[in-house]
Amino acid sequence: MDGKTLFLDTDAGIDDAHALLVALSHENCREIVGISCTYGNCLVDQVVKNVSYVLQQCNRKIPIYRGAQTSLLRTHEDLLYHGQDGLGDIEGRQDNKEWIDSLLQPEHAAIAMIELTKKYNKEITLVTIGPLTNIALACRIDDNFPSRVKELIIMGGNHTGQGNTTPTGEFNFVVDPEAAAIVLDEFPKCCPVRIVPLEVTHSDCIEWDWICDTWLKQDTPKNAFNRSMVKEFFNKIKQSIPEGYPAWDVLAVGAALQPNFICESFKTYMTVELQGSRTRGQGVIDKRKAYLSALETYFRLYRYSRYRHPKEELLPSMLKSDKKWLIIDTDAEIDSALAILLALQHQAVGKILAITCVNGIVSVDQAVKNVVYILNICDCDTVPIYKGSDQPLVSTKLANESPYCGQDGLGDIRDRFDSRLFYSKVVKPENAIETMISLAERYEGKISMVALGPLTNLALACKVNRNFPQQLKDLTILGGRYHSDLEDTTSFKELNFIRDPEAAHIVLKEYPAMCPTRIIAGEAVIDHPINFQWTDDVWLKNDTKKSGFVEEIVSKALQFYRQKGANGYFVFDPTAIAIAIDPNVVIGTTQIETEVNLKHTDYRGHLEIKLRDPSNVPCALYGIADTMCNELWDKIAV
């Protein structure tokens, strides 16, 4: 899987903890090979404890290396801006010595950097969010050290003469100006360097209203830890920066992992003032053409645009869960194909354990062929496919009623070739229901199940093994309508529940009592269509093999929606996949009790909502968030 290999150098204050949380949870971070500690916001031994404490909150084990205790030339005086412990003096904090000992390595941080860059030559992105002493030491111990680093991201320095520690200097550079000067002299000769200076972090602060009303109100264990750190810290910052939280170190990690949200930069020569009695530690840039011509590939000072605010890109992600393990249950029509494409490339997905097929728009045999075809388009032979039920539980099997899916379920692809060799690689002989049960037992509490078709397989699984639902981590269902007139307004029926109402009834009765269950009803998707102009001008213009496939399968659907006067293209199954991967993209969640209508002829298969006390009802009806934008759907065809 693509992604960055990081090594972090930190002085472990509160914004450092935020940056570490972002790195630990960000989809573009493949691995953190080590974390080195330097003095700064607190003494280096306390920094070791702080890094260990953050990792313990996330249950992540990453090697920690103790580094410099002082600056190169003088002892640093602790400012205690982040509290006595460096993390806001967390009430009731207890450091686990055994946990610390299990992570702390014997090597000095500088030696560890040198050896790791030999092992991972030109693979490591080095991110520094404290004073640069450890990096300067490594440069001086091994002249070739910078040449083995893939790229260096520095949070530090300034370029307009405005400081936050002295009148003219930024903290990380002021604490050890000589170290900063060494790094800025040695690295640009052989390694790309990006600097996130003080001005960038202050130019677009995160508004306090959003911090208090949205970010800190997320109900997760990580956010409980976050709240325990920031109360007094934020009160201090508000006194000097009323506009909001600058999120200093978070932006450096963002520059490393998600550089696409950085919209402005300039290249320049940069060094550090070492002699001035009032300007020692100040960043100095030289924009004269001679220097710019000679060194333009070396430094980039980044400025972050308001149109890609870090609060929307980074801060919510650091409180999310780890990568998802999925089982996708599908009838493999056009929408399901788009959903599978999204899941296959989404870096928040750790593994797709299985794709199970069920009768729906097409027969189960055709559904299997369609999934094989999709995986073949993606050159992916590592996801196993299993055949499930070809009949509804009780109801009569319905004919293909889709106005645009065609006989093959994928819009009748022209010159379609189904590879028997590829089929034999990915299609397994085991039954889908037995496989679902076996995987849930093996990976109890880890699997997120996503149901994109009729719920027959899931109903059978819970009937075969009553413990199956409680062994899942969660269940996301695309299905159902609860507005009786919706078909008339959209000319499109929701068929997943209608094709097997009894299965839907069983699932909604059995699963919510044992497993967190989300229902993505048709209304949630229809309220947020993809604009036709965007689908034509952007989405389908990607020049890739997958984009050509997407364009072919959705062409009839786009034509159908236009003829019916819809205001965009409805992406049902991809929405369910996106929410299963990251539930934080939704708004309007309603905790309710639901059941499926089995009696009324006209509304058979529709959702019925029971407005009772929701406190004991774990089934959630979801509405799609405004943040589910075209950028997410653009991933499908990449």
C-alpha positions in Angstrom: 0.0 0.0 0.0 1.3 3.5 -0.8 2.0 6.0 1.9 4.9 7.7 3.7 7.5 6.2 6.0 8.0 8.7 8.8 10.6 9.4 11.5 9.5 12.0 14.0 11.8 14.2 16.1 9.8 15.9 18.9 10.0 17.8 22.2 6.5 16.5 23.1 4.4 19.4 24.1 0.7 19.5 23.5 0.8 20.5 19.8 3.4 17.8 19.4 0.9 15.3 20.9 -1.7 16.5 18.4 0.8 16.1 15.5 1.7 12.6 16.7 -2.0 11.7 16.9 -2.5 12.9 13.3 0.4 10.8 12.1 -0.8 7.7 13.9 -4.2 7.9 12.3 -3.6 9.5 8.9 -4.3 7.3 5.9 -1.1 8.4 4.1 1.2 7.3 6.9 2.3 3.8 6.1 4.7 3.4 9.0 6.4 5.4 11.8 9.8 3.7 12.1 10.9 5.7 15.2 10.3 8.7 17.4 13.3 10.6 18.8 13.1 12.9 21.8 14.8 16.3 22.4 14.5 18.8 25.1 12.3 21.9 24.4 8.8 22.1 25.8 10.1 20.1 28.7 13.3 18.1 29.7 14.2 15.2 27.5 13.3 12.5 30.1 9.8 14.0 30.4 9.6 14.1 26.6 10.2 10.3 26.6 7.4 9.9 29.1 5.1 12.1 27.1 5.7 10.3 23.8 5.1 7.0 25.6 1.9 8.3 27.2 0.5 9.4 23.8 1.3 6.0 22.2 -0.3 4.2 25.2 -3.5 6.2 24.6 -3.5 4.9 21.1 -2.3 1.4 22.0 0.6 1.7 19.5 4.1 0.4 20.0 6.8 2.5 18.2 10.5 2.6 19.1 11.4 5.7 21.1 14.9 7.1 21.2 16.2 9.6 23.9 18.2 12.4 22.4 19.8 15.7 23.3 19.3 17.0 26.8 20.5 20.6 26.0 21.3 22.8 23.0 24.7 22.5 21.3 26.1 25.6 23.1 24.0 26.3 26.1 21.5 24.9 28.6 17.9 25.5 27.7 15.6 27.1 30.3 12.2 25.4 30.4 9.4 27.8 29.7 6.7 25.5 31.2 4.3 26.9 28.6 2.8 23.4 28.2 2.6 22.8 32.0 4.9 21.0 34.4 4.5 17.7 32.5 4.6 19.2 29.0 1.0 17.9 28.3 -1.1 20.4 30.2 -0.6 18.7 33.6 -3.1 15.9 33.0 -5.2 15.2 36.1 -4.7 11.7 37.4 -2.0 10.9 34.9 -0.1 7.7 35.6 3.0 6.7 33.5 3.4 3.0 33.0 7.1 2.2 33.6 6.8 -1.2 32.0 5.2 0.4 28.9 7.9 3.0 28.7 10.7 0.4 29.1 9.2 -1.7 26.3 9.4 1.2 23.9 12.6 3.1 24.9 15.6 1.9 22.9 19.2 2.1 24.2 20.6 4.0 21.2 20.9 7.8 21.2 18.4 9.5 18.9 21.2 10.7 16.5 22.7 7.3 16.2 19.3 5.7 15.6 18.5 8.2 12.8 21.8 7.4 11.1 21.3 3.6 11.3 17.6 3.7 10.2 18.4 5.8 7.2 21.0 3.2 6.2 18.3 0.5 6.5 15.6 2.6 4.8 17.8 4.5 2.3 15.8 7.3 0.6 12.6 6.0 2.1 12.2 8.0 5.3 10.4 11.4 5.6 12.0 13.1 8.6 9.6 15.4 10.4 11.1 17.7 13.0 8.7 19.5 15.4 11.1 20.6 18.1 14.6 22.1 18.3 16.9 20.7 15.7 19.7 19.5 18.0 19.3 15.7 17.3 19.4 16.3 13.5 22.4 18.5 13.7 24.3 15.9 15.8 23.4 13.2 13.2 24.8 15.5 10.4 28.0 16.0 12.3 28.4 12.3 13.2 27.8 11.1 9.6 28.3 13.5 6.7 26.2 11.2 4.5 23.2 11.2 6.8 21.2 13.9 4.9 21.7 12.2 1.6 19.9 9.1 2.8 16.8 11.0 4.0 14.0 11.1 1.4 12.8 14.6 2.5 13.0 16.8 5.6 10.0 18.7 7.0 10.8 21.3 9.6 8.3 23.2 11.8 10.3 26.2 12.8 11.8 29.5 12.0 10.2 32.7 10.6 10.8 35.0 7.7 9.1 38.3 8.5 11.0 39.1 11.7 8.1 38.4 14.0 8.7 35.9 16.8 6.8 34.0 19.5 9.7 33.4 22.0 11.8 36.5 21.4 10.5 39.6 19.6 12.2 38.3 16.4 12.6 34.5 16.9 10.5 31.3 16.7 10.8 28.9 19.6 12.4 25.8 17.8 15.1 27.9 16.2 15.7 30.2 19.2 16.3 27.3 21.5 19.2 26.0 19.4 20.2 28.5 16.6 23.4 26.7 15.9 21.7 23.4 15.3 19.2 25.1 13.0 22.0 26.7 11.1 23.8 23.3 10.6 20.7 21.6 9.3 19.8 24.5 6.9 23.4 24.4 5.6 23.8 20.6 5.2 20.5 19.2 4.1 19.7 21.4 1.1 22.8 20.1 -0.7 21.4 16.6 -1.1 17.8 16.4 0.3 14.5 18.2 -0.4 13.7 20.5 2.5 10.3 22.0 3.3 9.9 24.5 6.1 6.6 25.3 7.8 7.5 28.7 9.5 5.7 30.5 12.3 3.9 32.8 9.9 2.2 29.9 8.2 0.7 28.6 11.4 -0.5 32.0 12.4 -2.0 33.0 9.1 -5.0 30.8 9.3 -5.7 29.7 12.8 -8.4 27.2 13.7 -11.4 29.2 15.1 -12.1 28.7 18.7 -15.8 28.2 18.1 -15.1 25.2 15.9 -12.6 23.9 18.4 -15.1 24.1 21.3 -18.4 23.3 19.5 -17.2 20.5 17.1 -13.7 19.2 17.6 -13.6 18.7 21.3 -17.1 17.2 21.4 -16.3 14.1 19.5 -17.1 11.2 21.8 -14.0 9.0 21.4 -11.4 7.7 23.9 -8.7 9.7 22.0 -10.7 12.9 22.4 -11.1 12.3 26.1 -7.4 12.2 26.3 -7.2 15.3 24.1 -9.6 17.3 26.3 -7.5 16.4 29.4 -4.5 18.1 27.8 -5.8 21.3 26.3 -8.1 23.2 28.7 -5.4 25.5 30.4 -3.2 25.4 27.3 -6.0 26.8 25.1 -6.8 29.5 27.7 -3.2 30.7 27.5 -3.2 30.8 23.7 -6.5 32.7 23.6 -4.9 35.6 25.6 -2.3 36.2 22.8 -4.0 34.7 19.8 -7.8 35.4 20.0 -8.3 34.3 16.4 -7.8 30.6 17.1 -5.4 27.7 17.6 -2.3 27.9 15.3 -1.8 24.1 15.5 2.0 24.6 14.9 3.3 21.0 14.7 0.1 19.6 13.2 0.8 21.5 10.1 4.3 20.1 9.7 2.9 16.6 9.8 0.2 17.7 7.4 2.9 19.0 5.0 4.5 15.6 5.1 1.4 13.4 4.8 -1.0 15.5 2.8 0.8 18.1 0.8 -2.2 18.7 -1.5 -3.8 21.0 1.0 -0.8 23.3 0.8 -1.8 25.8 -1.9 1.0 28.5 -1.8 4.7 28.2 -1.5 7.9 30.0 -2.5 11.5 28.8 -2.8 14.4 30.7 -1.3 17.7 30.5 0.5 17.4 30.5 4.3 19.7 30.6 7.3 19.6 31.6 10.9 21.1 34.7 12.6 23.6 33.6 15.2 25.3 36.9 16.4 22.6 39.5 16.9 22.0 40.4 20.5 18.3 41.0 19.8 17.9 38.8 16.7 19.7 35.6 17.6 17.6 32.6 16.3 15.7 34.7 13.7 15.2 33.1 10.3 16.9 35.0 7.5 16.0 34.5 3.8 17.7 35.9 0.7 15.5 36.4 -2.4 18.2 37.8 -4.6 18.2 36.1 -7.9 21.7 34.6 -7.6 20.7 32.6 -4.6 17.3 31.8 -5.9 18.7 30.4 -9.1 21.3 28.3 -7.2 19.1 27.0 -4.4 15.6 27.1 -5.8 15.1 23.4 -5.5 16.1 23.3 -1.9 13.6 25.2 0.3 9.9 25.8 0.1 8.2 27.9 2.7 4.6 26.8 2.7 1.5 28.9 3.2 -1.9 27.2 3.8 -4.9 28.3 1.8 -8.2 29.0 3.6 -9.9 26.8 1.1 -8.2 23.7 2.5 -8.2 24.5 6.2 -6.2 22.1 8.3 -9.1 21.7 10.7 -11.1 19.9 7.9 -8.1 17.9 6.6 -6.1 16.9 9.7 -7.6 17.5 13.1 -10.7 15.3 12.9 -8.5 12.4 11.5 -6.3 12.2 14.6 -9.3 11.1 16.7 -10.4 8.4 14.4 -10.1 4.7 14.8 -7.4 2.6 13.1 -7.7 1.3 9.6 -10.8 -0.8 8.7 -11.0 -4.5 8.0 -14.0 -5.0 5.7 -16.3 -7.7 4.4 -18.4 -6.4 1.5 -21.6 -8.2 0.7 -22.9 -7.2 -2.7 -25.1 -7.9 -5.7 -22.4 -6.3 -7.9 -24.3 -3.9 -10.1 -23.0 -0.5 -11.3 -23.2 1.3 -7.9 -21.6 -1.7 -6.2 -18.7 -1.6 -8.7 -18.1 2.1 -7.8 -18.2 1.2 -4.1 -15.7 -1.6 -4.5 -13.3 0.7 -6.5 -13.5 3.2 -3.7 -12.8 0.6 -1.0 -9.9 -0.9 -3.0 -8.0 2.3 -3.2 -9.0 4.0 0.1 -6.0 4.2 2.4 -8.1 4.1 5.5 -9.0 0.5 4.6 -6.5 -1.9 6.1 -7.8 -5.0 4.4 -10.8 -6.4 2.5 -11.1 -9.9 4.0 -13.8 -11.0 1.5 -16.3 -9.9 -1.0 -19.4 -12.0 -0.7 -22.0 -12.1 -3.4 -25.8 -12.3 -3.2 -28.7 -12.4 -5.7 -30.1 -9.0 -6.4 -30.1 -6.9 -9.6 -28.5 -10.0 -11.3 -28.1 -13.6 -10.3 -25.5 -14.5 -7.8 -23.4 -16.2 -10.5 -23.4 -13.0 -12.5 -22.6 -11.1 -9.4 -19.5 -13.2 -8.9 -18.5 -12.7 -12.5 -18.9 -8.9 -12.1 -16.8 -8.7 -9.0 -14.1 -10.8 -10.8 -14.3 -8.3 -13.7 -13.9 -5.3 -11.3 -10.9 -6.8 -9.5 -9.3 -7.7 -12.8 -9.7 -4.0 -14.0 -7.8 -3.1 -10.8 -5.1 -5.8 -11.2 -6.1 -7.0 -7.7 -6.0 -10.7 -7.1 -5.6 -10.6 -3.3 -9.3 -10.2 -2.4 -11.2 -13.5 -2.3 -14.7 -13.8 -3.6 -17.4 -16.1 -2.3 -20.8 -17.1 -3.7 -23.8 -16.7 -1.4 -27.5 -17.1 -1.7 -29.2 -17.0 -5.1 -32.7 -16.8 -3.7 -34.6 -14.6 -1.3 -35.5 -16.2 2.0 -39.2 -16.3 1.4 -40.2 -13.9 -1.3 -40.4 -14.7 -5.0 -37.3 -13.8 -6.9 -37.8 -10.5 -8.7 -36.7 -9.9 -12.3 -34.0 -7.3 -13.0 -36.0 -4.0 -12.7 -33.1 -1.6 -13.1 -33.6 0.8 -16.0 -29.9 1.1 -16.7 -27.9 -1.8 -15.3 -28.5 -4.0 -18.3 -28.4 -7.8 -18.6 -25.0 -8.1 -17.0 -25.6 -5.6 -14.2 -22.8 -3.4 -15.3 -24.6 -1.6 -18.1 -23.9 -4.3 -20.7 -20.2 -3.6 -21.2 -19.1 -3.6 -24.8 -16.6 -6.3 -25.8 -16.5 -7.6 -22.3 -14.0 -10.4 -21.7 -14.2 -12.5 -18.5 -10.9 -14.1 -17.8 -11.2 -17.7 -16.6 -7.7 -17.7 -15.3 -8.3 -14.6 -13.1 -11.6 -16.1 -12.0 -9.9 -19.2 -10.8 -7.4 -17.1 -8.8 -10.0 -15.1 -6.8 -13.2 -17.1 -6.6 -13.1 -19.5 -3.7 -15.1 -22.7 -3.3 -16.4 -22.1 0.2 -19.9 -20.8 0.7 -20.2 -17.1 1.5 -22.3 -17.5 4.7 -19.9 -20.1 6.2 -17.0 -17.8 5.3 -18.6 -14.8 6.9 -19.1 -16.8 10.1 -15.6 -18.2 10.1 -14.0 -14.8 9.6 -16.1 -13.2 12.3 -15.0 -15.9 14.8 -11.4 -15.5 13.7 -11.3 -11.7 13.8 -13.8 -11.1 16.6 -14.5 -7.4 17.1 -12.4 -6.3 14.1 -14.6 -6.7 11.0 -16.8 -3.9 9.6 -19.5 -5.5 7.5 -20.9 -3.5 4.6 -24.1 -4.7 3.0 -24.7 -3.3 -0.5 -27.4 -5.7 -1.8 -30.3 -7.7 -0.4 -29.7 -8.9 3.2 -30.2 -12.6 2.5 -26.6 -13.6 3.3 -26.6 -11.7 6.6 -30.0 -13.0 7.7 -28.8 -16.6 7.0 -25.5 -16.0 8.9 -27.3 -14.9 12.1 -29.7 -17.8 11.8 -26.9 -20.3 11.4 -24.8 -18.7 14.2 -26.7 -16.5 16.7 -23.4 -15.1 17.9 -22.4 -13.8 14.4 -23.7 -10.2 14.8 -22.0 -9.6 18.1 -18.6 -10.8 16.7 -18.7 -8.0 14.2 -17.2 -4.6 14.9 -20.1 -2.8 13.2 -22.6 -3.2 10.3 -23.4 -0.6 7.6 -26.5 -1.2 5.5 -27.4 0.5 2.2 -31.1 0.0 1.9 -34.6 1.1 2.7 -36.8 4.1 2.2 -39.1 5.8 4.8 -40.8 8.4 2.7 -43.7 6.8 1.0 -43.7 9.2 -2.0 -40.0 9.1 -2.8 -40.3 6.8 -5.7 -42.7 9.2 -7.4 -40.3 12.1 -7.0 -37.2 10.2 -8.1 -38.6 7.5 -10.4 -36.2 5.1 -8.7 -37.0 2.3 -6.3 -34.7 1.2 -3.5 -34.5 -2.5 -4.2 -32.3 -4.0 -1.5 -35.1 -4.3 1.0 -37.8 -4.9 -1.5 -36.0 -7.9 -3.1 -35.9 -9.7 0.3 -38.1 -8.0 2.9 -38.0 -11.0 5.3 -34.2 -10.9 5.3 -34.2 -7.2 6.0 -36.7 -7.7 8.7 -34.5 -10.4 10.4 -31.4 -8.3 10.1 -33.0 -5.2 11.6 -34.5 -7.2 14.4 -31.4 -9.2 15.3 -28.3 -7.2 14.6 -28.9 -3.8 16.4 -29.2 -5.5 19.8 -25.7 -7.1 19.4 -23.8 -4.9 16.9 -23.6 -1.2 16.1 -25.8 -0.9 13.0 -26.0 2.0 10.5 -28.7 2.3 7.9 -28.0 4.5 4.9 -31.5 5.0 3.6 -32.2 6.2 0.1 -33.1 9.7 1.3 -29.6 10.3 2.6 -28.1 9.8 -0.8 -30.8 11.5 -2.9 -30.4 14.7 -0.9 -26.7 14.9 -2.0 -26.3 14.0 -5.7 -23.1 14.5 -7.7 -23.5 17.6 -9.9 -23.7 16.6 -13.6 -21.2 19.2 -14.7 -18.7 17.8 -12.2 -19.2 14.3 -13.4 -18.7 15.3 -17.0 -15.8 17.9 -16.6 -13.8 16.3 -13.7 -14.8 12.9 -12.5 -14.8 11.1 -15.9 -11.9 13.0 -17.3 -9.2 11.1 -15.4 -7.0 9.4 -18.0 -6.8 5.9 -16.3 -7.9 2.4 -17.1 -10.3 2.6 -14.2 -11.7 5.9 -15.3 -12.5 4.4 -18.7 -14.3 1.5 -17.0 -16.2 3.9 -14.8 -17.2 6.1 -17.7 -18.6 3.1 -19.6 -20.6 1.6 -16.8 -22.2 4.8 -15.6 -23.1 6.3 -19.0 -26.6 4.8 -19.1 -27.3 5.7 -15.5 -26.3 9.4 -16.2 -28.5 9.4 -19.2 -31.4 7.9 -17.2 -31.1 10.5 -14.4 -31.0 13.4 -16.8 -34.1 12.2 -18.6 -35.9 11.9 -15.3 -35.0 15.5 -14.4 -32.8 14.6 -11.5 -30.4 17.3 -10.3 -27.4 15.0 -10.3 -26.1 11.5 -10.1 -27.0 9.4 -7.1 -24.1 7.4 -5.6 -25.8 4.9 -3.3 -23.3 2.1 -2.6 -20.2 4.3 -2.6 -21.9 6.4 0.1 -22.4 3.4 2.3 -18.7 2.3 1.8 -17.5 5.8 2.6 -19.5 6.0 5.8 -18.4 2.5 6.8 -14.8 3.5 6.4 -15.3 6.8 8.2 -18.6 7.5 10.1 -17.4 11.0 10.9 -18.4 12.1 7.3 -22.1 12.1 8.2 -24.4 14.4 9.9 -28.0 14.0 11.0 -27.6 10.6 12.6 -30.9 9.6 14.3 -30.9 6.8 16.9 -34.1 5.0 16.3 -35.9 1.7 16.2 -36.8 0.4 12.8 -38.5 -2.5 11.2 -39.4 -3.6 7.7 -43.0 -3.6 6.5 -44.0 -7.1 5.5 -47.8 -6.6 5.3 -48.8 -3.6 3.2 -48.8 -4.5 -0.5 -47.8 -1.1 -1.7 -45.1 -0.5 1.0 -43.8 -3.9 1.4 -40.0 -3.7 2.1 -40.2 -0.1 3.3 -38.7 1.1 6.6 -41.0 1.8 9.4 -39.6 4.1 12.1 -40.7 3.7 15.7 -40.3 6.9 17.7 -39.6 5.4 21.1 -37.0 6.0 23.8 -33.8 5.8 21.7 -31.5 5.2 24.6 -31.8 1.4 24.3 -31.9 1.2 20.5 -28.5 0.9 18.9 -29.7 1.1 15.3 -28.8 4.4 13.7 -30.4 6.0 10.6 -27.7 8.1 8.9 -27.9 11.3 6.8 -25.0 12.2 4.6 -22.7 15.1 5.6 -22.1 18.2 3.5 -18.4 17.2 3.6 -19.1 14.2 1.4 -17.9 16.1 -1.6 -16.8 15.4 -5.2 -13.2 15.0 -3.9 -14.2 11.7 -2.3 -15.9 10.3 -5.4 -12.9 11.4 -7.5 -10.9 8.6 -5.8 -13.1 6.0 -7.5 -11.6 6.5 -10.9 -8.0 7.2 -9.8 
